[in-house]
């Protein structure tokens, strides 16, 4: 990965990422490794091969901690393990998500709870788990991955869109609550990013063409496009930014 922007203050920082071994998360892990950060990440599927590749490429091996983010005690234990191995957490990136397409008519209470447990609940409890680390240092950065899905009324995914909308609300509340400790909390809202999962499950030539026509920039968004904005929010380059929702979507949602 060739990141043109360098953030020297991220070198040596302890970074914890949820879902950091695949999709957008894998690009984030590599992006922080390239900056010289110490990266720990969780996900359910095995990421040993990915870690081998990262070590060979960057000489900097991420710490893979197998974990289902719906299991809050296990997630808290993973953060504790990352702290023991790599030091108090400086940067938290809440990336893990599942964009299950499911109409409201087809969504049962268990489905709804599961999607909230994956897409929303971890953001709160990881933030809770790292607050003391960051407060002791008088600074820290939390980046919560949301989505433009709730802003453009994406059809067929009411539970997912609800969770992503709630993440922005949580971000603003935590920015106020954690700010007195010097901790910054921001949300990042990607557009339609062409991960392997998206291409396998949802992308058709027609759908992609329609979506790109809605963007100001006529290009496909890739996981690598999310790396620079995330590094910026994690670094001192954004030291005066908190409680913000940064949209990275090629210009679908236009704000004033």
Buried (B, 14 or more C-beta within 10 A) or exposed (E): BEBEEEBEBBEEBBBBBBBBBBBBBBBBBBBBBBBBBBBBBBBBEEBEEBBEBBEEEBEBBBBBBBBBBBBBEBBBBBBEBBBEEBEBBBBBBBBBBEBBEBEEEEBEEEEBEBBBBBBBBBBBBBBEBBBEBBBEBEBBBBBBBBBBBBBBEBEEBBBBBBBBBBBBEBBBEBBEEBEEBBBBBBBBBBBBBBBEBBEEEEBEEEEBEEBBEBBEEEEBBEBBBBBBBBBBBBBBBBEEBBBBBBBBBBEBBEEE
